[in-house]
């Protein structure tokens, strides 16, 4: 099982300790690139996939590194809608 497959399986289980770095790695495997929303974006970051004309906005968690449950559910729903997982 590849690292990408392991991350997908882990995301689908909605763990409480899924980190922003894991989400970033998974999105990069799926063709997304990290960008920011501009100077006033604060902790918001945008992942863009030019080939799908799709974007995902996440708040980079601080001071913790783990994503919240609602963020995992939104991320999972978007990736399933796009047919990526």
PDB file with one MODEL, atoms N, CA, C and O in Angstrom:
MODEL        1
ATOM      1  N   UNK A   1       0.838  -1.164   0.000  1.00  0.00           N
ATOM      2  CA  UNK A   1       0.000   0.000   0.000  1.00  0.00           C
ATOM      3  C   UNK A   1       0.896   1.244   0.000  1.00  0.00           C
ATOM      4  O   UNK A   1       1.811   1.356   0.816  1.00  0.00           O
ATOM      5  N   UNK A   2       0.628   2.173  -0.917  1.00  0.00           N
ATOM      6  CA  UNK A   2       1.456   3.370  -1.030  1.00  0.00           C
ATOM      7  C   UNK A   2       1.122   4.368   0.082  1.00  0.00           C
ATOM      8  O   UNK A   2       0.111   4.236   0.772  1.00  0.00           O
ATOM      9  N   UNK A   3       1.978   5.352   0.236  1.00  0.00           N
ATOM     10  CA  UNK A   3       1.755   6.371   1.252  1.00  0.00           C
ATOM     11  C   UNK A   3       0.459   7.132   0.954  1.00  0.00           C
ATOM     12  O   UNK A   3      -0.287   7.483   1.869  1.00  0.00           O
ATOM     13  N   UNK A   4       0.202   7.379  -0.323  1.00  0.00           N
ATOM     14  CA  UNK A   4      -1.033   8.058  -0.730  1.00  0.00           C
ATOM     15  C   UNK A   4      -2.252   7.250  -0.297  1.00  0.00           C
ATOM     16  O   UNK A   4      -3.198   7.807   0.260  1.00  0.00           O
ATOM     17  N   UNK A   5      -2.236   5.955  -0.547  1.00  0.00           N
ATOM     18  CA  UNK A   5      -3.354   5.091  -0.165  1.00  0.00           C
ATOM     19  C   UNK A   5      -3.536   5.048   1.348  1.00  0.00           C
ATOM     20  O   UNK A   5      -4.662   5.028   1.844  1.00  0.00           O
ATOM     21  N   UNK A   6      -2.421   5.035   2.079  1.00  0.00           N
ATOM     22  CA  UNK A   6      -2.499   5.032   3.543  1.00  0.00           C
ATOM     23  C   UNK A   6      -3.119   6.323   4.061  1.00  0.00           C
ATOM     24  O   UNK A   6      -3.923   6.301   4.992  1.00  0.00           O
ATOM     25  N   UNK A   7      -2.740   7.464   3.448  1.00  0.00           N
ATOM     26  CA  UNK A   7      -3.312   8.741   3.862  1.00  0.00           C
ATOM     27  C   UNK A   7      -4.804   8.816   3.545  1.00  0.00           C
ATOM     28  O   UNK A   7      -5.578   9.350   4.339  1.00  0.00           O
ATOM     29  N   UNK A   8      -5.211   8.289   2.400  1.00  0.00           N
ATOM     30  CA  UNK A   8      -6.628   8.276   2.043  1.00  0.00           C
ATOM     31  C   UNK A   8      -7.411   7.429   3.039  1.00  0.00           C
ATOM     32  O   UNK A   8      -8.470   7.837   3.515  1.00  0.00           O
ATOM     33  N   UNK A   9      -6.887   6.262   3.347  1.00  0.00           N
ATOM     34  CA  UNK A   9      -7.553   5.375   4.312  1.00  0.00           C
ATOM     35  C   UNK A   9      -7.649   6.047   5.675  1.00  0.00           C
ATOM     36  O   UNK A   9      -8.675   5.962   6.350  1.00  0.00           O
ATOM     37  N   UNK A  10      -6.582   6.708   6.068  1.00  0.00           N
ATOM     38  CA  UNK A  10      -6.562   7.409   7.357  1.00  0.00           C
ATOM     39  C   UNK A  10      -7.570   8.560   7.371  1.00  0.00           C
ATOM     40  O   UNK A  10      -8.283   8.738   8.359  1.00  0.00           O
ATOM     41  N   UNK A  11      -7.639   9.335   6.300  1.00  0.00           N
ATOM     42  CA  UNK A  11      -8.599  10.436   6.222  1.00  0.00           C
ATOM     43  C   UNK A  11     -10.031   9.921   6.313  1.00  0.00           C
ATOM     44  O   UNK A  11     -10.864  10.508   7.005  1.00  0.00           O
ATOM     45  N   UNK A  12     -10.314   8.831   5.620  1.00  0.00           N
ATOM     46  CA  UNK A  12     -11.668   8.274   5.630  1.00  0.00           C
ATOM     47  C   UNK A  12     -12.097   7.801   7.012  1.00  0.00           C
ATOM     48  O   UNK A  12     -13.291   7.740   7.301  1.00  0.00           O
ATOM     49  N   UNK A  13     -11.136   7.465   7.868  1.00  0.00           N
ATOM     50  CA  UNK A  13     -11.473   7.023   9.221  1.00  0.00           C
ATOM     51  C   UNK A  13     -11.733   8.199  10.164  1.00  0.00           C
ATOM     52  O   UNK A  13     -12.131   7.997  11.311  1.00  0.00           O
ATOM     53  N   UNK A  14     -11.510   9.424   9.687  1.00  0.00           N
ATOM     54  CA  UNK A  14     -11.720  10.658  10.448  1.00  0.00           C
ATOM     55  C   UNK A  14     -11.047  10.633  11.827  1.00  0.00           C
ATOM     56  O   UNK A  14     -11.715  10.796  12.848  1.00  0.00           O
ATOM     57  N   UNK A  15      -9.727  10.429  11.853  1.00  0.00           N
ATOM     58  CA  UNK A  15      -9.026  10.374  13.138  1.00  0.00           C
ATOM     59  C   UNK A  15      -8.941  11.756  13.786  1.00  0.00           C
ATOM     60  O   UNK A  15      -8.972  12.773  13.093  1.00  0.00           O
ATOM     61  N   UNK A  16      -8.838  11.788  15.075  1.00  0.00           N
ATOM     62  CA  UNK A  16      -8.745  13.058  15.790  1.00  0.00           C
ATOM     63  C   UNK A  16      -7.349  13.677  15.691  1.00  0.00           C
ATOM     64  O   UNK A  16      -7.164  14.845  16.033  1.00  0.00           O
ATOM     65  N   UNK A  17      -6.363  12.898  15.222  1.00  0.00           N
ATOM     66  CA  UNK A  17      -5.000  13.410  15.158  1.00  0.00           C
ATOM     67  C   UNK A  17      -4.475  13.556  13.730  1.00  0.00           C
ATOM     68  O   UNK A  17      -3.267  13.469  13.508  1.00  0.00           O
ATOM     69  N   UNK A  18      -5.372  13.777  12.752  1.00  0.00           N
ATOM     70  CA  UNK A  18      -4.961  13.986  11.359  1.00  0.00           C
ATOM     71  C   UNK A  18      -4.407  15.408  11.266  1.00  0.00           C
ATOM     72  O   UNK A  18      -5.115  16.374  11.548  1.00  0.00           O
ATOM     73  N   UNK A  19      -3.151  15.530  10.873  1.00  0.00           N
ATOM     74  CA  UNK A  19      -2.481  16.829  10.908  1.00  0.00           C
ATOM     75  C   UNK A  19      -2.626  17.595   9.594  1.00  0.00           C
ATOM     76  O   UNK A  19      -2.957  17.033   8.550  1.00  0.00           O
ATOM     77  N   UNK A  20      -2.365  18.891   9.687  1.00  0.00           N
ATOM     78  CA  UNK A  20      -2.367  19.744   8.502  1.00  0.00           C
ATOM     79  C   UNK A  20      -1.310  19.266   7.522  1.00  0.00           C
ATOM     80  O   UNK A  20      -1.532  19.285   6.312  1.00  0.00           O
ATOM     81  N   UNK A  21      -0.167  18.838   8.031  1.00  0.00           N
ATOM     82  CA  UNK A  21       0.919  18.366   7.163  1.00  0.00           C
ATOM     83  C   UNK A  21       0.504  17.110   6.388  1.00  0.00           C
ATOM     84  O   UNK A  21       0.865  16.944   5.223  1.00  0.00           O
ATOM     85  N   UNK A  22      -0.252  16.235   7.041  1.00  0.00           N
ATOM     86  CA  UNK A  22      -0.748  15.041   6.345  1.00  0.00           C
ATOM     87  C   UNK A  22      -1.732  15.442   5.243  1.00  0.00           C
ATOM     88  O   UNK A  22      -1.695  14.887   4.145  1.00  0.00           O
ATOM     89  N   UNK A  23      -2.605  16.401   5.536  1.00  0.00           N
ATOM     90  CA  UNK A  23      -3.564  16.875   4.543  1.00  0.00           C
ATOM     91  C   UNK A  23      -2.828  17.511   3.363  1.00  0.00           C
ATOM     92  O   UNK A  23      -3.183  17.287   2.206  1.00  0.00           O
ATOM     93  N   UNK A  24      -1.806  18.300   3.666  1.00  0.00           N
ATOM     94  CA  UNK A  24      -1.009  18.949   2.617  1.00  0.00           C
ATOM     95  C   UNK A  24      -0.342  17.902   1.729  1.00  0.00           C
ATOM     96  O   UNK A  24      -0.366  18.017   0.504  1.00  0.00           O
ATOM     97  N   UNK A  25       0.245  16.894   2.338  1.00  0.00           N
ATOM     98  CA  UNK A  25       0.906  15.823   1.584  1.00  0.00           C
ATOM     99  C   UNK A  25      -0.094  15.092   0.695  1.00  0.00           C
ATOM    100  O   UNK A  25       0.186  14.841  -0.477  1.00  0.00           O
ATOM    101  N   UNK A  26      -1.250  14.752   1.239  1.00  0.00           N
ATOM    102  CA  UNK A  26      -2.269  14.055   0.465  1.00  0.00           C
ATOM    103  C   UNK A  26      -2.746  14.902  -0.705  1.00  0.00           C
ATOM    104  O   UNK A  26      -2.869  14.403  -1.824  1.00  0.00           O
ATOM    105  N   UNK A  27      -3.016  16.180  -0.455  1.00  0.00           N
ATOM    106  CA  UNK A  27      -3.484  17.054  -1.531  1.00  0.00           C
ATOM    107  C   UNK A  27      -2.425  17.218  -2.622  1.00  0.00           C
ATOM    108  O   UNK A  27      -2.761  17.308  -3.803  1.00  0.00           O
ATOM    109  N   UNK A  28      -1.166  17.257  -2.238  1.00  0.00           N
ATOM    110  CA  UNK A  28      -0.095  17.337  -3.238  1.00  0.00           C
ATOM    111  C   UNK A  28      -0.045  16.062  -4.074  1.00  0.00           C
ATOM    112  O   UNK A  28       0.192  16.130  -5.280  1.00  0.00           O
ATOM    113  N   UNK A  29      -0.264  14.899  -3.454  1.00  0.00           N
ATOM    114  CA  UNK A  29      -0.328  13.647  -4.205  1.00  0.00           C
ATOM    115  C   UNK A  29      -1.474  13.674  -5.207  1.00  0.00           C
ATOM    116  O   UNK A  29      -1.383  13.066  -6.273  1.00  0.00           O
ATOM    117  N   UNK A  30      -2.556  14.379  -4.867  1.00  0.00           N
ATOM    118  CA  UNK A  30      -3.745  14.419  -5.722  1.00  0.00           C
ATOM    119  C   UNK A  30      -3.708  15.560  -6.733  1.00  0.00           C
ATOM    120  O   UNK A  30      -4.694  15.802  -7.429  1.00  0.00           O
ATOM    121  N   UNK A  31      -2.577  16.266  -6.820  1.00  0.00           N
ATOM    122  CA  UNK A  31      -2.401  17.284  -7.848  1.00  0.00           C
ATOM    123  C   UNK A  31      -2.691  18.707  -7.413  1.00  0.00           C
ATOM    124  O   UNK A  31      -2.737  19.606  -8.253  1.00  0.00           O
ATOM    125  N   UNK A  32      -2.887  18.934  -6.131  1.00  0.00           N
ATOM    126  CA  UNK A  32      -3.142  20.289  -5.637  1.00  0.00           C
ATOM    127  C   UNK A  32      -1.830  20.962  -5.272  1.00  0.00           C
ATOM    128  O   UNK A  32      -0.868  20.309  -4.867  1.00  0.00           O
ATOM    129  N   UNK A  33      -1.810  22.296  -5.427  1.00  0.00           N
ATOM    130  CA  UNK A  33      -0.646  23.087  -5.053  1.00  0.00           C
ATOM    131  C   UNK A  33      -1.050  24.073  -3.971  1.00  0.00           C
ATOM    132  O   UNK A  33      -2.147  24.629  -4.012  1.00  0.00           O
ATOM    133  N   UNK A  34      -0.177  24.288  -3.011  1.00  0.00           N
ATOM    134  CA  UNK A  34      -0.443  25.188  -1.902  1.00  0.00           C
ATOM    135  C   UNK A  34      -0.231  26.630  -2.324  1.00  0.00           C
ATOM    136  O   UNK A  34       0.773  26.961  -2.954  1.00  0.00           O
ATOM    137  N   UNK A  35      -1.169  27.474  -1.978  1.00  0.00           N
ATOM    138  CA  UNK A  35      -1.048  28.912  -2.199  1.00  0.00           C
ATOM    139  C   UNK A  35      -1.638  29.611  -0.998  1.00  0.00           C
ATOM    140  O   UNK A  35      -2.153  28.954  -0.093  1.00  0.00           O
ATOM    141  N   UNK A  36      -1.574  30.940  -0.971  1.00  0.00           N
ATOM    142  CA  UNK A  36      -2.255  31.638   0.107  1.00  0.00           C
ATOM    143  C   UNK A  36      -3.315  32.546  -0.494  1.00  0.00           C
ATOM    144  O   UNK A  36      -3.365  32.729  -1.710  1.00  0.00           O
ATOM    145  N   UNK A  37      -4.136  33.098   0.330  1.00  0.00           N
ATOM    146  CA  UNK A  37      -5.252  33.906  -0.143  1.00  0.00           C
ATOM    147  C   UNK A  37      -4.890  35.379  -0.230  1.00  0.00           C
ATOM    148  O   UNK A  37      -5.763  36.206  -0.492  1.00  0.00           O
ATOM    149  N   UNK A  38      -3.635  35.728  -0.020  1.00  0.00           N
ATOM    150  CA  UNK A  38      -3.217  37.127  -0.069  1.00  0.00           C
ATOM    151  C   UNK A  38      -2.664  37.578   1.269  1.00  0.00           C
ATOM    152  O   UNK A  38      -2.560  36.794   2.212  1.00  0.00           O
ATOM    153  N   UNK A  39      -2.312  38.853   1.336  1.00  0.00           N
ATOM    154  CA  UNK A  39      -1.678  39.387   2.539  1.00  0.00           C
ATOM    155  C   UNK A  39      -2.587  39.333   3.753  1.00  0.00           C
ATOM    156  O   UNK A  39      -2.101  39.184   4.874  1.00  0.00           O
ATOM    157  N   UNK A  40      -3.879  39.449   3.562  1.00  0.00           N
ATOM    158  CA  UNK A  40      -4.803  39.498   4.695  1.00  0.00           C
ATOM    159  C   UNK A  40      -5.479  38.166   4.960  1.00  0.00           C
ATOM    160  O   UNK A  40      -6.499  38.120   5.648  1.00  0.00           O
ATOM    161  N   UNK A  41      -4.938  37.096   4.436  1.00  0.00           N
ATOM    162  CA  UNK A  41      -5.595  35.793   4.579  1.00  0.00           C
ATOM    163  C   UNK A  41      -5.412  35.178   5.957  1.00  0.00           C
ATOM    164  O   UNK A  41      -6.145  34.258   6.320  1.00  0.00           O
ATOM    165  N   UNK A  42      -4.456  35.664   6.728  1.00  0.00           N
ATOM    166  CA  UNK A  42      -4.219  35.094   8.046  1.00  0.00           C
ATOM    167  C   UNK A  42      -3.798  33.639   7.940  1.00  0.00           C
ATOM    168  O   UNK A  42      -2.827  33.318   7.255  1.00  0.00           O
ATOM    169  N   UNK A  43      -4.521  32.764   8.612  1.00  0.00           N
ATOM    170  CA  UNK A  43      -4.145  31.353   8.606  1.00  0.00           C
ATOM    171  C   UNK A  43      -4.835  30.566   7.502  1.00  0.00           C
ATOM    172  O   UNK A  43      -4.663  29.350   7.413  1.00  0.00           O
ATOM    173  N   UNK A  44      -5.612  31.237   6.662  1.00  0.00           N
ATOM    174  CA  UNK A  44      -6.283  30.536   5.562  1.00  0.00           C
ATOM    175  C   UNK A  44      -5.299  30.259   4.431  1.00  0.00           C
ATOM    176  O   UNK A  44      -4.532  31.134   4.029  1.00  0.00           O
ATOM    177  N   UNK A  45      -5.334  29.055   3.938  1.00  0.00           N
ATOM    178  CA  UNK A  45      -4.511  28.684   2.787  1.00  0.00           C
ATOM    179  C   UNK A  45      -5.407  28.037   1.744  1.00  0.00           C
ATOM    180  O   UNK A  45      -6.430  27.435   2.069  1.00  0.00           O
ATOM    181  N   UNK A  46      -5.008  28.170   0.494  1.00  0.00           N
ATOM    182  CA  UNK A  46      -5.789  27.609  -0.600  1.00  0.00           C
ATOM    183  C   UNK A  46      -4.946  26.593  -1.342  1.00  0.00           C
ATOM    184  O   UNK A  46      -3.792  26.850  -1.686  1.00  0.00           O
ATOM    185  N   UNK A  47      -5.535  25.441  -1.581  1.00  0.00           N
ATOM    186  CA  UNK A  47      -4.919  24.421  -2.412  1.00  0.00           C
ATOM    187  C   UNK A  47      -5.635  24.457  -3.749  1.00  0.00           C
ATOM    188  O   UNK A  47      -6.859  24.330  -3.801  1.00  0.00           O
ATOM    189  N   UNK A  48      -4.879  24.630  -4.840  1.00  0.00           N
ATOM    190  CA  UNK A  48      -5.465  24.732  -6.176  1.00  0.00           C
ATOM    191  C   UNK A  48      -5.074  23.530  -7.022  1.00  0.00           C
ATOM    192  O   UNK A  48      -3.936  23.062  -6.978  1.00  0.00           O
ATOM    193  N   UNK A  49      -6.041  23.040  -7.793  1.00  0.00           N
ATOM    194  CA  UNK A  49      -5.780  21.988  -8.770  1.00  0.00           C
ATOM    195  C   UNK A  49      -6.206  22.548 -10.116  1.00  0.00           C
ATOM    196  O   UNK A  49      -7.396  22.588 -10.430  1.00  0.00           O
ATOM    197  N   UNK A  50      -5.238  22.979 -10.909  1.00  0.00           N
ATOM    198  CA  UNK A  50      -5.520  23.631 -12.176  1.00  0.00           C
ATOM    199  C   UNK A  50      -6.188  22.685 -13.171  1.00  0.00           C
ATOM    200  O   UNK A  50      -7.059  23.113 -13.930  1.00  0.00           O
ATOM    201  N   UNK A  51      -5.802  21.416 -13.184  1.00  0.00           N
ATOM    202  CA  UNK A  51      -6.363  20.482 -14.155  1.00  0.00           C
ATOM    203  C   UNK A  51      -7.837  20.208 -13.891  1.00  0.00           C
ATOM    204  O   UNK A  51      -8.587  19.927 -14.825  1.00  0.00           O
ATOM    205  N   UNK A  52      -8.264  20.286 -12.631  1.00  0.00           N
ATOM    206  CA  UNK A  52      -9.674  20.071 -12.290  1.00  0.00           C
ATOM    207  C   UNK A  52     -10.429  21.385 -12.125  1.00  0.00           C
ATOM    208  O   UNK A  52     -11.646  21.387 -11.940  1.00  0.00           O
ATOM    209  N   UNK A  53      -9.699  22.516 -12.192  1.00  0.00           N
ATOM    210  CA  UNK A  53     -10.276  23.829 -11.943  1.00  0.00           C
ATOM    211  C   UNK A  53     -10.976  23.827 -10.580  1.00  0.00           C
ATOM    212  O   UNK A  53     -12.119  24.266 -10.453  1.00  0.00           O
ATOM    213  N   UNK A  54     -10.278  23.332  -9.587  1.00  0.00           N
ATOM    214  CA  UNK A  54     -10.829  23.148  -8.254  1.00  0.00           C
ATOM    215  C   UNK A  54      -9.917  23.791  -7.224  1.00  0.00           C
ATOM    216  O   UNK A  54      -8.706  23.885  -7.423  1.00  0.00           O
ATOM    217  N   UNK A  55     -10.505  24.230  -6.125  1.00  0.00           N
ATOM    218  CA  UNK A  55      -9.704  24.741  -5.022  1.00  0.00           C
ATOM    219  C   UNK A  55     -10.336  24.333  -3.692  1.00  0.00           C
ATOM    220  O   UNK A  55     -11.546  24.134  -3.582  1.00  0.00           O
ATOM    221  N   UNK A  56      -9.469  24.219  -2.693  1.00  0.00           N
ATOM    222  CA  UNK A  56      -9.874  23.853  -1.339  1.00  0.00           C
ATOM    223  C   UNK A  56      -9.254  24.868  -0.398  1.00  0.00           C
ATOM    224  O   UNK A  56      -8.050  25.118  -0.447  1.00  0.00           O
ATOM    225  N   UNK A  57     -10.083  25.455   0.463  1.00  0.00           N
ATOM    226  CA  UNK A  57      -9.592  26.421   1.441  1.00  0.00           C
ATOM    227  C   UNK A  57      -9.626  25.769   2.824  1.00  0.00           C
ATOM    228  O   UNK A  57     -10.648  25.235   3.257  1.00  0.00           O
ATOM    229  N   UNK A  58      -8.487  25.830   3.496  1.00  0.00           N
ATOM    230  CA  UNK A  58      -8.379  25.308   4.861  1.00  0.00           C
ATOM    231  C   UNK A  58      -7.777  26.380   5.762  1.00  0.00           C
ATOM    232  O   UNK A  58      -6.982  27.208   5.317  1.00  0.00           O
ATOM    233  N   UNK A  59      -8.163  26.353   7.013  1.00  0.00           N
ATOM    234  CA  UNK A  59      -7.499  27.183   8.011  1.00  0.00           C
ATOM    235  C   UNK A  59      -6.364  26.351   8.584  1.00  0.00           C
ATOM    236  O   UNK A  59      -6.568  25.240   9.072  1.00  0.00           O
ATOM    237  N   UNK A  60      -5.175  26.908   8.513  1.00  0.00           N
ATOM    238  CA  UNK A  60      -4.022  26.215   9.085  1.00  0.00           C
ATOM    239  C   UNK A  60      -4.158  26.304  10.600  1.00  0.00           C
ATOM    240  O   UNK A  60      -4.186  27.400  11.160  1.00  0.00           O
ATOM    241  N   UNK A  61      -4.242  25.155  11.265  1.00  0.00           N
ATOM    242  CA  UNK A  61      -4.485  25.178  12.710  1.00  0.00           C
ATOM    243  C   UNK A  61      -3.288  25.720  13.492  1.00  0.00           C
ATOM    244  O   UNK A  61      -2.132  25.488  13.139  1.00  0.00           O
ATOM    245  N   UNK A  62      -3.601  26.444  14.555  1.00  0.00           N
ATOM    246  CA  UNK A  62      -2.561  26.945  15.434  1.00  0.00           C
ATOM    247  C   UNK A  62      -3.166  27.131  16.812  1.00  0.00           C
ATOM    248  O   UNK A  62      -4.324  27.548  16.863  1.00  0.00           O
ATOM    249  N   UNK A  63      -2.544  26.881  17.883  1.00  0.00           N
ATOM    250  CA  UNK A  63      -1.157  26.425  18.002  1.00  0.00           C
ATOM    251  C   UNK A  63      -1.016  24.925  17.764  1.00  0.00           C
ATOM    252  O   UNK A  63       0.097  24.414  17.642  1.00  0.00           O
ATOM    253  N   UNK A  64      -2.154  24.217  17.697  1.00  0.00           N
ATOM    254  CA  UNK A  64      -2.060  22.773  17.446  1.00  0.00           C
ATOM    255  C   UNK A  64      -1.768  22.540  15.964  1.00  0.00           C
ATOM    256  O   UNK A  64      -1.753  23.487  15.177  1.00  0.00           O
ATOM    257  N   UNK A  65      -1.541  21.312  15.591  1.00  0.00           N
ATOM    258  CA  UNK A  65      -1.291  20.980  14.187  1.00  0.00           C
ATOM    259  C   UNK A  65      -2.398  20.090  13.625  1.00  0.00           C
ATOM    260  O   UNK A  65      -2.430  19.835  12.421  1.00  0.00           O
ATOM    261  N   UNK A  66      -3.306  19.613  14.480  1.00  0.00           N
ATOM    262  CA  UNK A  66      -4.353  18.691  14.041  1.00  0.00           C
ATOM    263  C   UNK A  66      -5.553  19.455  13.482  1.00  0.00           C
ATOM    264  O   UNK A  66      -5.952  20.491  14.013  1.00  0.00           O
ATOM    265  N   UNK A  67      -6.116  18.920  12.401  1.00  0.00           N
ATOM    266  CA  UNK A  67      -7.333  19.502  11.838  1.00  0.00           C
ATOM    267  C   UNK A  67      -8.519  19.102  12.702  1.00  0.00           C
ATOM    268  O   UNK A  67      -8.523  18.043  13.329  1.00  0.00           O
ATOM    269  N   UNK A  68      -9.518  19.965  12.723  1.00  0.00           N
ATOM    270  CA  UNK A  68     -10.731  19.666  13.475  1.00  0.00           C
ATOM    271  C   UNK A  68     -11.627  18.734  12.670  1.00  0.00           C
ATOM    272  O   UNK A  68     -11.464  18.594  11.458  1.00  0.00           O
ATOM    273  N   UNK A  69     -12.573  18.100  13.353  1.00  0.00           N
ATOM    274  CA  UNK A  69     -13.431  17.106  12.722  1.00  0.00           C
ATOM    275  C   UNK A  69     -14.207  17.682  11.531  1.00  0.00           C
ATOM    276  O   UNK A  69     -14.326  17.022  10.499  1.00  0.00           O
ATOM    277  N   UNK A  70     -14.737  18.907  11.665  1.00  0.00           N
ATOM    278  CA  UNK A  70     -15.494  19.491  10.559  1.00  0.00           C
ATOM    279  C   UNK A  70     -14.605  19.725   9.341  1.00  0.00           C
ATOM    280  O   UNK A  70     -15.068  19.614   8.206  1.00  0.00           O
ATOM    281  N   UNK A  71     -13.324  20.051   9.570  1.00  0.00           N
ATOM    282  CA  UNK A  71     -12.401  20.252   8.458  1.00  0.00           C
ATOM    283  C   UNK A  71     -12.144  18.940   7.725  1.00  0.00           C
ATOM    284  O   UNK A  71     -12.071  18.914   6.496  1.00  0.00           O
ATOM    285  N   UNK A  72     -12.008  17.859   8.477  1.00  0.00           N
ATOM    286  CA  UNK A  72     -11.792  16.552   7.858  1.00  0.00           C
ATOM    287  C   UNK A  72     -13.004  16.148   7.025  1.00  0.00           C
ATOM    288  O   UNK A  72     -12.856  15.641   5.913  1.00  0.00           O
ATOM    289  N   UNK A  73     -14.202  16.372   7.562  1.00  0.00           N
ATOM    290  CA  UNK A  73     -15.422  16.010   6.836  1.00  0.00           C
ATOM    291  C   UNK A  73     -15.567  16.822   5.552  1.00  0.00           C
ATOM    292  O   UNK A  73     -15.940  16.280   4.512  1.00  0.00           O
ATOM    293  N   UNK A  74     -15.270  18.128   5.625  1.00  0.00           N
ATOM    294  CA  UNK A  74     -15.342  18.976   4.429  1.00  0.00           C
ATOM    295  C   UNK A  74     -14.317  18.532   3.390  1.00  0.00           C
ATOM    296  O   UNK A  74     -14.630  18.437   2.203  1.00  0.00           O
ATOM    297  N   UNK A  75     -13.106  18.265   3.835  1.00  0.00           N
ATOM    298  CA  UNK A  75     -12.042  17.829   2.928  1.00  0.00           C
ATOM    299  C   UNK A  75     -12.418  16.511   2.258  1.00  0.00           C
ATOM    300  O   UNK A  75     -12.247  16.357   1.049  1.00  0.00           O
ATOM    301  N   UNK A  76     -12.920  15.579   3.027  1.00  0.00           N
ATOM    302  CA  UNK A  76     -13.344  14.283   2.502  1.00  0.00           C
ATOM    303  C   UNK A  76     -14.472  14.444   1.491  1.00  0.00           C
ATOM    304  O   UNK A  76     -14.456  13.808   0.437  1.00  0.00           O
ATOM    305  N   UNK A  77     -15.448  15.288   1.802  1.00  0.00           N
ATOM    306  CA  UNK A  77     -16.581  15.508   0.905  1.00  0.00           C
ATOM    307  C   UNK A  77     -16.133  16.120  -0.427  1.00  0.00           C
ATOM    308  O   UNK A  77     -16.605  15.709  -1.487  1.00  0.00           O
ATOM    309  N   UNK A  78     -15.242  17.079  -0.376  1.00  0.00           N
ATOM    310  CA  UNK A  78     -14.755  17.722  -1.608  1.00  0.00           C
ATOM    311  C   UNK A  78     -13.989  16.728  -2.466  1.00  0.00           C
ATOM    312  O   UNK A  78     -14.195  16.664  -3.678  1.00  0.00           O
ATOM    313  N   UNK A  79     -13.112  15.956  -1.850  1.00  0.00           N
ATOM    314  CA  UNK A  79     -12.314  14.998  -2.615  1.00  0.00           C
ATOM    315  C   UNK A  79     -13.191  13.898  -3.217  1.00  0.00           C
ATOM    316  O   UNK A  79     -12.907  13.411  -4.311  1.00  0.00           O
ATOM    317  N   UNK A  80     -14.256  13.505  -2.508  1.00  0.00           N
ATOM    318  CA  UNK A  80     -15.173  12.518  -3.051  1.00  0.00           C
ATOM    319  C   UNK A  80     -15.997  13.099  -4.205  1.00  0.00           C
ATOM    320  O   UNK A  80     -16.252  12.417  -5.197  1.00  0.00           O
ATOM    321  N   UNK A  81     -16.412  14.368  -4.066  1.00  0.00           N
ATOM    322  CA  UNK A  81     -17.158  15.042  -5.150  1.00  0.00           C
ATOM    323  C   UNK A  81     -16.325  15.134  -6.425  1.00  0.00           C
ATOM    324  O   UNK A  81     -16.836  14.951  -7.529  1.00  0.00           O
ATOM    325  N   UNK A  82     -15.050  15.418  -6.257  1.00  0.00           N
ATOM    326  CA  UNK A  82     -14.145  15.555  -7.408  1.00  0.00           C
ATOM    327  C   UNK A  82     -13.767  14.185  -7.987  1.00  0.00           C
ATOM    328  O   UNK A  82     -13.153  14.113  -9.051  1.00  0.00           O
ATOM    329  N   UNK A  83     -14.129  13.110  -7.297  1.00  0.00           N
ATOM    330  CA  UNK A  83     -13.816  11.769  -7.781  1.00  0.00           C
ATOM    331  C   UNK A  83     -12.364  11.376  -7.582  1.00  0.00           C
ATOM    332  O   UNK A  83     -11.853  10.492  -8.270  1.00  0.00           O
ATOM    333  N   UNK A  84     -11.703  12.031  -6.644  1.00  0.00           N
ATOM    334  CA  UNK A  84     -10.294  11.744  -6.419  1.00  0.00           C
ATOM    335  C   UNK A  84     -10.066  10.604  -5.432  1.00  0.00           C
ATOM    336  O   UNK A  84      -9.012   9.968  -5.444  1.00  0.00           O
ATOM    337  N   UNK A  85     -11.059  10.348  -4.576  1.00  0.00           N
ATOM    338  CA  UNK A  85     -10.948   9.234  -3.624  1.00  0.00           C
ATOM    339  C   UNK A  85     -12.248   8.480  -3.578  1.00  0.00           C
ATOM    340  O   UNK A  85     -12.369   7.503  -2.838  1.00  0.00           O
TER     341      UNK A  85
ENDMDL
END
